[in-house]
Amino acid sequence: MHSPTLLCILDGVGLNPNPRANAFAQANKPNISKLLASSPNATLVTHGTRVGLPAGHMGNSEVGHLNIGAGRVVEQWLVRISRELAQGALDHSADFQSLLKNLPPTATLHLVGLVSAGGVHSQVDHLYLLLESLSKYKIGRIALHIITDGRDTAPDNGLRVIQELEGKIRSYSNCCIASICGRFYAMDRDKRWERTQKFYDAVMLGKASHSNSASEWMQACYEQEIFDEFLEPAVVNPVAVGSSDAFLFFNFRADRMRQIVSALFRPDFNGFLRASPPVSPKRILTFTEYDASFPIPFLFSPVEIKNHLGEVVSKAQIKQLRTAETEKYPHVTYFFNGGNEEPFANEERTLIPSPRDVRTYDLKPEMSARQVCDVVVNALESKQFGLVVVNFANGDMVGHTGVLSAGIKAVEVVDECLGKIIPVLDKLSGQALIIADHGNCEQMENYETGAPHTAHTTYPVPV
């Protein structure tokens, strides 16, 4: 067998020259420091046009893994959908036209998605273009179910965005904000169904706190030190969901929409006890394909990526392993493979569950890194794999909390893991490429305001 190659992705680790609130700079990381001093290294730009995003736009894990796996610049959904919506794509979509054609005049079209300028999972401008297109059609009522960000944006950036939305929808007489909820609940991807249920109950049953307006609810939450990501759901305009209603989900990134959409339509759904019957898949439309198993139409088809790394390694009949904990498992599998769900021949996958005993990862900054490390060490020692792809999620997931002490611990745990993996690789005469997908934990404070910085950065990353 060939000597093994390790592709190690340090999620959310960038290089910030300012040591202030910089978890990567302040961490005790002897193994990473040794590698930087003794091995060839460089820096990479992982934002903007270098990774298929608009100029100056910060990168993210999906974008990073797509580009790493493809080995080339991949045009991202954000750029493509913005262009196609502006060119009138909805007017030419058979699925969009069918959804509206089958919507009775008295029924409601429910629009669900993250209302954010972050551009990671959605883009608020897409919602505005969507509303503009819908204004051409006779629709009884349009109900917006807003998800707030605060993770890929500043923690309190949402109020301004929602106030702007409230102003814009005044020109649409049939449109209202029905509910609002933070992404912590609405966009869970770790099968913490109790979170998903809170959003589901607000949307489907109107079961949540009530508020006169979305912005009023946000201000009330802010006064309690509860910011965008963690907003409890609230009902603004109660809209009973009828059997003839339809749903359109406008997030373009799939991974954090799967749970709520599953809860909506699956007849065999068992994540929690639903008080409403499932919605017919024919009455649901999503921006992109959220899951290959969903019998749900979608507006924008992916561009097929040929000859990416996983495919090339598979064709060479070299065994490969992909491993990560739950939070980043889709990234080393689905996204790394260019949006393909199924593993290639000779591709094995090992999922390590992320911790479920904490609400946020600053309370457990080690996450499941040590267990992921054990999988890598065992895989290398087995001498079965020519390529091992691993993601350490800590820099990103803990970086999103904005808690510096936890960020430092996160980096130190990952360094500890590298200290166990690299000697095994050396004994096998193997080689490693250690890279990051985007920055995050290297700036955990807003340098202008002193508030926690929870979003990604545009600093270069190490390679």
NUBA-627502 format. One line per field, with one value per residue (C-alpha): residue in three letters; x, y, z. Coordinates in nm, 4 decimals. Last residue first. Example, Ala and Ser with C-alpha at 12.3 -4.5 7.8 and 13.67 -1.06 7.14 Angstrom:
<gumars>
residu: c(SER:ALA);
x: c(1.3670:1.2300);
y: c(-0.1060:-0.4500);
z: c(0.7140:0.7800);
</gumars>
This chain:
<gumars>
residu: c(VAL:PRO:VAL:PRO:TYR:THR:THR:HIS:ALA:THR:HIS:PRO:ALA:GLY:THR:GLU:TYR:ASN:GLU:MET:GLN:GLU:CYS:ASN:GLY:HIS:ASP:ALA:ILE:ILE:LEU:ALA:GLN:GLY:SER:LEU:LYS:ASP:LEU:VAL:PRO:ILE:ILE:LYS:GLY:LEU:CYS:GLU:ASP:VAL:VAL:GLU:VAL:ALA:LYS:ILE:GLY:ALA:SER:LEU:VAL:GLY:THR:HIS:GLY:VAL:MET:ASP:GLY:ASN:ALA:PHE:ASN:VAL:VAL:VAL:LEU:GLY:PHE:GLN:LYS:SER:GLU:LEU:ALA:ASN:VAL:VAL:VAL:ASP:CYS:VAL:GLN:ARG:ALA:SER:MET:GLU:PRO:LYS:LEU:ASP:TYR:THR:ARG:VAL:ASP:ARG:PRO:SER:PRO:ILE:LEU:THR:ARG:GLU:GLU:ASN:ALA:PHE:PRO:GLU:GLU:ASN:GLY:GLY:ASN:PHE:PHE:TYR:THR:VAL:HIS:PRO:TYR:LYS:GLU:THR:GLU:ALA:THR:ARG:LEU:GLN:LYS:ILE:GLN:ALA:LYS:SER:VAL:VAL:GLU:GLY:LEU:HIS:ASN:LYS:ILE:GLU:VAL:PRO:SER:PHE:LEU:PHE:PRO:ILE:PRO:PHE:SER:ALA:ASP:TYR:GLU:THR:PHE:THR:LEU:ILE:ARG:LYS:PRO:SER:VAL:PRO:PRO:SER:ALA:ARG:LEU:PHE:GLY:ASN:PHE:ASP:PRO:ARG:PHE:LEU:ALA:SER:VAL:ILE:GLN:ARG:MET:ARG:ASP:ALA:ARG:PHE:ASN:PHE:PHE:LEU:PHE:ALA:ASP:SER:SER:GLY:VAL:ALA:VAL:PRO:ASN:VAL:VAL:ALA:PRO:GLU:LEU:PHE:GLU:ASP:PHE:ILE:GLU:GLN:GLU:TYR:CYS:ALA:GLN:MET:TRP:GLU:SER:ALA:SER:ASN:SER:HIS:SER:ALA:LYS:GLY:LEU:MET:VAL:ALA:ASP:TYR:PHE:LYS:GLN:THR:ARG:GLU:TRP:ARG:LYS:ASP:ARG:ASP:MET:ALA:TYR:PHE:ARG:GLY:CYS:ILE:SER:ALA:ILE:CYS:CYS:ASN:SER:TYR:SER:ARG:ILE:LYS:GLY:GLU:LEU:GLU:GLN:ILE:VAL:ARG:LEU:GLY:ASN:ASP:PRO:ALA:THR:ASP:ARG:GLY:ASP:THR:ILE:ILE:HIS:LEU:ALA:ILE:ARG:GLY:ILE:LYS:TYR:LYS:SER:LEU:SER:GLU:LEU:LEU:LEU:TYR:LEU:HIS:ASP:VAL:GLN:SER:HIS:VAL:GLY:GLY:ALA:SER:VAL:LEU:GLY:VAL:LEU:HIS:LEU:THR:ALA:THR:PRO:PRO:LEU:ASN:LYS:LEU:LEU:SER:GLN:PHE:ASP:ALA:SER:HIS:ASP:LEU:ALA:GLY:GLN:ALA:LEU:GLU:ARG:SER:ILE:ARG:VAL:LEU:TRP:GLN:GLU:VAL:VAL:ARG:GLY:ALA:GLY:ILE:ASN:LEU:HIS:GLY:VAL:GLU:SER:ASN:GLY:MET:HIS:GLY:ALA:PRO:LEU:GLY:VAL:ARG:THR:GLY:HIS:THR:VAL:LEU:THR:ALA:ASN:PRO:SER:SER:ALA:LEU:LEU:LYS:SER:ILE:ASN:PRO:LYS:ASN:ALA:GLN:ALA:PHE:ALA:ASN:ALA:ARG:PRO:ASN:PRO:ASN:LEU:GLY:VAL:GLY:ASP:LEU:ILE:CYS:LEU:LEU:THR:PRO:SER:HIS:MET);
x: c(-0.1569:-0.2509:-0.5544:-0.5803:-0.8028:-1.1518:-1.3349:-1.6222:-1.8844:-1.9050:-1.7220:-1.8068:-1.8527:-1.5520:-1.7133:-1.4471:-1.2271:-1.5259:-1.3960:-1.3314:-1.0778:-0.8461:-1.1342:-1.3011:-1.1060:-1.1850:-1.1336:-0.8092:-0.5196:-0.2883:-0.1503:0.0096:0.2567:0.3247:0.6483:0.4438:0.6350:0.5869:0.2091:0.2001:0.4138:0.1718:-0.1476:-0.0780:0.0620:-0.2083:-0.4623:-0.2932:-0.2972:-0.6713:-0.7128:-0.5050:-0.7106:-1.0353:-0.8885:-0.8022:-1.1520:-1.3019:-1.1038:-1.2070:-1.5845:-1.7265:-1.9541:-1.8924:-1.5234:-1.6248:-1.7841:-1.5169:-1.1938:-1.3388:-1.4549:-1.1515:-1.2072:-1.0428:-0.9639:-0.7585:-0.6085:-0.4217:-0.6234:-0.5851:-0.2613:-0.4531:-0.2229:-0.3498:-0.7141:-0.6540:-0.4819:-0.7578:-1.0390:-0.8602:-0.8297:-1.2047:-1.2564:-1.0180:-1.1919:-1.5398:-1.6115:-1.2886:-1.4544:-1.7199:-1.9074:-1.7898:-1.9682:-2.3212:-2.6193:-2.4122:-2.4827:-2.5197:-2.1512:-2.0847:-2.1330:-1.8368:-1.9149:-1.6863:-1.6988:-1.5453:-1.4692:-1.3532:-1.6270:-1.7602:-1.9838:-2.3400:-2.4622:-2.2959:-2.2709:-1.9184:-1.7727:-1.6247:-1.9732:-2.1446:-1.8658:-1.6069:-1.8586:-2.1581:-1.9628:-1.8820:-2.1211:-2.1527:-1.7874:-1.5481:-1.4184:-1.3653:-1.1598:-1.0074:-0.9152:-0.7178:-0.8705:-0.7310:-1.0909:-1.1695:-0.8829:-1.0015:-1.3622:-1.2711:-1.0428:-1.2823:-1.2929:-1.6248:-1.8334:-2.1979:-2.3689:-2.6492:-3.0125:-3.1964:-3.5698:-3.6417:-3.9114:-3.9671:-3.9521:-3.6772:-3.4244:-3.1641:-3.1732:-3.2024:-3.2110:-3.1989:-3.4449:-3.7111:-4.0711:-4.3404:-4.7034:-4.6267:-4.4406:-4.7817:-4.7755:-4.7805:-5.0781:-5.0524:-4.9949:-4.6554:-4.4936:-4.1174:-3.8328:-4.0528:-4.1380:-4.2994:-4.5306:-4.2396:-4.3627:-4.3059:-4.0748:-3.8430:-3.8457:-3.7526:-3.4708:-3.3242:-3.2902:-2.9536:-2.7678:-2.9139:-2.7601:-2.9823:-3.2225:-3.5439:-3.7982:-4.1332:-4.4381:-4.7917:-5.1380:-5.4255:-5.4558:-5.4566:-5.1874:-5.3433:-5.1700:-5.1203:-4.9435:-4.6392:-4.5845:-4.2637:-3.9809:-3.7048:-3.4202:-3.0879:-2.9090:-3.0334:-2.9560:-3.0841:-2.9348:-3.2773:-3.3096:-3.2097:-3.5110:-3.7504:-3.5803:-3.6154:-3.9824:-4.0481:-3.8630:-4.0854:-4.4029:-4.6950:-4.5568:-4.6871:-4.4991:-4.5203:-4.7762:-4.8997:-4.9673:-4.7706:-4.5098:-4.4658:-4.4943:-4.2339:-3.9948:-4.0136:-4.0081:-3.6729:-3.5161:-3.6646:-3.5422:-3.1783:-3.0974:-2.7622:-2.8670:-3.0489:-3.1789:-3.5004:-3.3823:-3.0369:-3.1472:-3.3486:-3.7241:-3.9803:-4.3406:-4.6169:-4.4493:-4.7074:-4.7767:-5.1060:-5.0806:-4.7230:-4.5807:-4.5571:-4.3247:-4.0270:-4.0499:-4.0761:-3.7783:-3.5681:-3.6641:-3.5682:-3.2203:-3.1568:-3.2668:-3.0613:-2.7168:-2.7295:-2.4962:-2.2796:-2.3232:-2.2601:-2.3868:-2.6319:-2.8877:-3.2636:-3.5213:-3.8346:-4.1578:-4.3106:-4.6772:-4.7983:-5.1739:-5.4311:-5.1844:-5.2641:-4.9267:-4.6961:-4.6199:-4.4569:-4.1631:-4.0988:-4.1306:-3.8690:-3.6336:-3.6650:-3.6077:-3.2970:-3.1700:-3.1842:-2.9174:-2.9236:-2.7105:-2.3752:-2.4716:-2.4444:-2.7034:-2.9602:-3.3246:-3.2901:-3.5809:-3.9488:-4.2017:-4.5563:-4.7987:-5.1485:-5.4740:-5.7830:-5.7043:-5.6226:-5.2543:-5.2225:-5.1104:-4.8632:-4.6796:-4.6949:-4.5397:-4.2523:-4.2005:-4.2082:-3.9470:-3.9371:-4.0918:-3.8766:-3.5535:-3.6233:-3.2692:-3.2288:-3.3175:-3.0522:-2.7741:-2.8443:-2.8849:-2.5415:-2.3465:-2.4914:-2.4974:-2.1199:-1.9034:-1.6376:-1.2700:-1.0551:-0.9288:-1.2838:-1.2508:-1.0796:-1.3254:-1.6360:-1.4841:-1.4203:-1.7575:-1.9464:-1.7283:-1.7581:-1.5858:-1.6239:-1.7435:-1.4860:-1.5600:-1.8688:-1.8083:-1.6416:-1.3554:-1.0883:-1.3694:-1.4376:-1.2972:-1.0479:-0.7155:-0.4372:-0.1179:0.2083:0.3933:0.6889:0.7625:0.9974:0.8789:0.5109:0.5144:0.6778:0.4245:0.1381:0.2805:0.3621:0.0159:-0.0288:-0.3141:-0.2829:-0.2284:-0.5081:-0.7498:-0.7007:-0.8877:-0.5960:-0.3026:-0.3391:-0.1619:-0.4676:-0.3988:-0.7130:-0.8595:-1.2309:-1.2103:-0.8664:-0.8851:-0.6424:-0.5711:-0.3590:-0.1730:-0.0801:0.2250:0.1065:0.0000);
y: c(2.5692:2.8522:3.0761:3.4326:3.6714:3.7300:3.6476:3.4246:3.5542:3.5471:3.8641:3.9357:4.3063:4.5352:4.7925:4.8681:4.5591:4.3262:4.0379:3.6736:3.7239:3.4302:3.1913:3.2523:3.2081:2.9929:2.6377:2.5598:2.3439:2.0694:1.8590:1.5496:1.2944:0.9325:0.7514:0.5155:0.6157:0.9808:0.9371:0.7929:1.0841:1.3311:1.1965:1.2278:1.5816:1.6758:1.5826:1.7999:2.0903:2.0371:2.0492:2.3669:2.5400:2.4648:2.5770:2.9147:2.9458:2.8647:3.1446:3.3792:3.3305:3.4607:3.1581:3.1207:3.0559:2.7453:2.5967:2.7283:2.6475:2.3262:2.1491:1.9308:1.7888:1.4717:1.3332:1.0125:0.8996:0.5782:0.3842:0.0283:0.0641:-0.0129:0.2276:0.5159:0.4320:0.3841:0.7222:0.8941:0.7378:0.8250:1.1880:1.2043:1.0800:1.3461:1.6184:1.5411:1.8912:2.0098:2.3474:2.2067:2.4999:2.7259:2.4662:2.5899:2.4108:2.1328:1.7614:1.6846:1.6559:1.5968:1.2397:1.0848:0.9865:0.7474:0.7282:0.4855:0.5560:0.2547:0.3152:0.6668:0.7750:0.8860:1.2354:1.4221:1.7991:1.8362:1.5451:1.7742:1.9179:1.5826:1.4038:1.6151:1.9001:1.6880:1.5568:1.9032:1.9378:1.5616:1.4931:1.4340:1.1460:1.0661:0.7579:0.6704:0.3455:0.3863:0.2323:0.5107:0.5841:0.6370:0.8827:1.0809:1.0839:1.1999:1.4717:1.6271:1.4946:1.6451:1.9027:1.8993:2.2370:2.2123:2.2609:2.5753:2.5828:2.2707:2.0046:1.7841:1.4048:1.4355:1.1506:1.3610:1.6101:1.9883:2.0300:2.4060:2.6955:2.4756:2.4145:2.2508:2.1884:1.8824:1.7403:1.7170:1.8698:1.6235:1.6313:1.8749:1.8084:1.6535:1.4323:1.4660:1.3362:1.0527:1.1444:0.8545:1.0706:1.3084:1.6545:1.9281:1.7554:1.6660:2.0307:2.1447:1.8915:1.9371:2.3135:2.3364:2.1200:2.2591:2.5948:2.7951:2.9116:3.0286:2.7713:2.7984:2.6496:2.6014:2.6269:2.4044:2.2126:2.5379:2.6747:2.9219:3.2570:3.4369:3.7665:3.8168:3.4712:3.4371:3.1857:3.2255:3.4338:3.2515:3.3471:3.7059:3.8109:3.7343:3.9839:4.0356:4.3835:4.2256:3.9928:4.2869:4.4601:4.1470:4.1130:4.4755:4.4189:4.1231:4.3123:4.3112:4.0109:3.6692:3.3903:3.0545:2.8101:2.9501:2.5892:2.5283:2.8026:2.8449:2.4711:2.3950:2.6513:2.5026:2.1517:2.2109:2.2840:1.9758:1.7791:1.8095:1.6104:1.7897:2.0119:2.2879:2.5594:2.6769:2.6528:2.8110:2.9957:3.2409:3.2594:3.4970:3.4384:3.5588:3.8562:3.9888:4.0081:4.0682:4.4473:4.4440:4.7976:4.7565:4.4641:4.6955:4.8706:4.5498:4.4144:4.7180:4.6727:4.3066:4.3870:4.6545:4.4204:4.1327:4.2802:4.2020:3.9002:4.0276:3.8139:3.4481:3.3587:3.6372:3.4980:3.5423:3.3050:3.4703:3.2933:3.5217:3.4780:3.5635:3.5894:3.5418:3.5232:3.6839:3.6909:3.9763:4.0543:3.7116:3.8278:4.1289:3.9122:3.6724:3.9565:4.0860:3.7384:3.6960:4.0299:3.8825:3.6294:3.2689:3.0056:3.1830:3.5182:3.7028:3.9651:3.7695:3.6680:3.2920:3.1130:3.0317:3.1803:3.0561:3.0949:3.1247:3.0021:3.2049:3.2237:2.8489:2.7559:2.4940:2.7494:2.8992:2.5720:2.4824:2.8138:2.7626:2.4058:2.5109:2.7805:3.0470:3.3320:3.2321:3.2749:3.6417:3.7613:3.9132:3.5743:3.4112:3.6489:3.6364:3.2595:3.2173:3.4411:3.3079:2.9495:2.9504:2.9422:2.6780:2.7784:2.4696:2.1651:2.0326:1.8941:2.2041:2.4310:2.2521:2.2229:2.5954:2.6978:2.4748:2.5812:2.9540:3.2325:3.6038:3.8259:4.0791:4.0216:3.8061:3.4340:3.1727:3.0783:3.3263:3.5676:3.6508:3.4514:3.1759:3.3478:3.1013:3.1236:2.9345:2.6458:2.4159:2.2294:2.2976:2.6193:2.5875:2.2223:2.3081:2.5841:2.3458:2.0916:2.3403:2.5003:2.7067:2.9283:3.3072:3.3362:3.0933:3.2402:3.5959:3.8361:4.0760:3.9070:4.1261:3.9657:3.7441:3.4058:3.1964:2.8860:2.8170:2.4465:2.2926:2.0591:1.7665:1.5923:1.2915:1.0907:0.7295:0.5561:0.3602:0.0000);
z: c(0.5071:0.7385:0.6915:0.5667:0.7642:0.6265:0.9466:1.0513:1.2933:1.6724:1.7735:2.1373:2.2140:2.2591:2.0308:1.7706:1.8032:1.7961:2.0026:1.9220:1.6455:1.5759:1.6497:1.3131:0.9906:0.6903:0.5580:0.7370:0.6188:0.7350:0.4518:0.5964:0.4685:0.5508:0.6254:0.8462:1.1588:1.0619:1.0399:1.3893:1.5136:1.3431:1.5026:1.8745:1.8741:1.6251:1.8907:2.1539:1.9090:1.8631:2.2412:2.2636:1.9953:2.1789:2.5120:2.3609:2.2170:2.5565:2.7199:2.4371:2.4577:2.1278:2.0970:1.7232:1.7902:1.9824:1.6705:1.4365:1.6161:1.7578:1.4430:1.3765:1.0287:0.9048:0.5601:0.5583:0.2288:0.1476:0.4007:0.5265:0.7229:1.0436:1.2273:1.0163:1.0802:1.4527:1.4804:1.2821:1.4858:1.8105:1.6991:1.6364:1.9927:2.1220:1.9230:2.0572:2.1969:2.3630:2.4105:2.6452:2.8007:2.5174:2.3054:2.3691:2.5260:2.6795:2.7281:2.3581:2.2724:1.9009:1.7842:1.5974:1.2393:1.0553:0.6771:0.4306:0.0656:-0.1373:-0.3958:-0.3590:-0.0744:-0.1526:-0.0693:-0.3561:-0.3105:-0.4464:-0.2530:0.0132:0.0646:0.1225:0.3117:0.4950:0.5294:0.6207:0.9250:1.0565:1.3507:1.3901:1.4613:1.1786:0.9689:0.6045:0.5181:0.1830:0.0144:-0.3071:-0.6183:-0.8408:-0.9385:-0.5705:-0.5268:-0.8300:-0.7080:-0.3583:-0.4922:-0.7401:-1.0931:-1.2003:-1.0174:-1.1227:-1.0956:-0.8443:-0.9445:-0.8360:-0.7728:-0.5713:-0.5836:-0.2774:-0.2702:-0.0037:-0.0258:-0.2070:0.0789:0.0858:-0.2907:-0.3438:-0.3098:-0.1551:-0.2598:-0.0477:-0.1374:-0.3488:-0.0479:0.1224:0.4698:0.7568:0.9946:1.2863:1.6564:1.5899:1.8533:1.8305:1.6145:1.4914:1.1306:0.9445:0.7302:0.6565:0.5533:0.8102:1.0538:0.7674:0.6538:1.0050:1.0293:0.6829:0.6918:0.8664:0.6154:0.2946:0.2154:-0.0178:0.2525:0.0834:0.2001:0.0212:0.1911:0.0604:0.2147:0.1034:0.4325:0.6255:0.8539:1.0958:1.0733:1.4038:1.3312:1.5540:1.7014:1.8995:1.9007:2.1588:2.0227:2.0623:1.7425:1.7494:2.1045:2.4533:2.6999:2.8643:2.7122:2.3803:2.4067:2.4404:2.1477:1.9366:2.0212:1.9265:1.5991:1.5140:1.5907:1.8337:2.0199:2.1221:2.2982:2.1264:1.9866:1.6572:1.5657:1.2464:1.2579:1.6343:1.6973:1.4312:1.5762:1.9244:1.7810:1.6131:1.9501:2.1177:1.8183:1.9083:1.5981:1.5520:1.2624:1.4520:1.2225:1.3892:1.7495:1.7517:1.4369:1.6441:1.5906:1.4398:1.3401:1.1087:0.9436:0.7006:0.3280:0.1442:0.1270:-0.0034:0.0289:0.4053:0.3336:0.2874:0.6231:0.8214:0.6261:0.7196:1.0844:1.0518:0.9182:1.1829:1.4595:1.3209:1.3774:1.7490:1.7634:1.4748:1.1646:1.0796:1.4256:1.5025:1.2559:1.2871:1.1387:1.0050:0.9236:0.6632:0.5743:0.2236:0.1797:-0.0934:-0.3789:-0.7131:-0.8840:-0.9859:-0.6198:-0.5945:-0.8066:-0.5830:-0.2739:-0.4124:-0.5024:-0.1459:-0.0040:-0.2196:-0.0885:0.2621:0.1687:0.2843:0.4540:0.4445:0.2932:0.6224:0.5271:0.7212:0.7178:0.7612:0.6008:0.5698:0.3278:0.3915:0.1011:0.2427:0.0921:-0.0027:-0.3738:-0.3876:-0.4378:-0.7131:-0.9722:-0.7254:-0.6635:-1.0335:-1.1356:-0.8933:-1.0129:-1.3795:-1.3173:-1.5895:-1.3912:-1.0953:-1.2914:-1.3646:-1.4422:-1.0959:-0.9497:-1.1685:-1.0659:-0.6935:-0.7186:-0.8783:-0.6458:-0.3212:-0.4480:-0.4879:-0.7988:-0.7346:-0.7511:-0.7990:-0.6101:-0.5912:-0.2391:-0.1059:-0.2874:-0.1628:0.1849:0.2098:0.0708:0.3131:0.6052:0.5493:0.3603:0.4213:0.1374:0.0187:-0.3493:-0.4019:-0.3450:-0.5668:-0.3349:-0.4468:-0.5414:-0.1792:0.1106:0.1792:0.1082:0.1788:0.3807:0.3488:0.5036:0.4486:0.7710:1.0633:1.2284:1.1384:1.2451:1.5771:1.6447:1.5660:1.8099:2.0842:2.0896:2.4052:2.2898:2.2737:1.8990:1.8072:2.0584:1.9349:2.1645:2.1104:1.9348:1.6228:1.3262:1.2644:1.1071:1.0692:1.2305:1.1767:1.0973:1.1161:0.8162:0.8219:0.4929:0.5866:0.3257:0.3890:0.2420:-0.0596:0.0000);
</gumars>
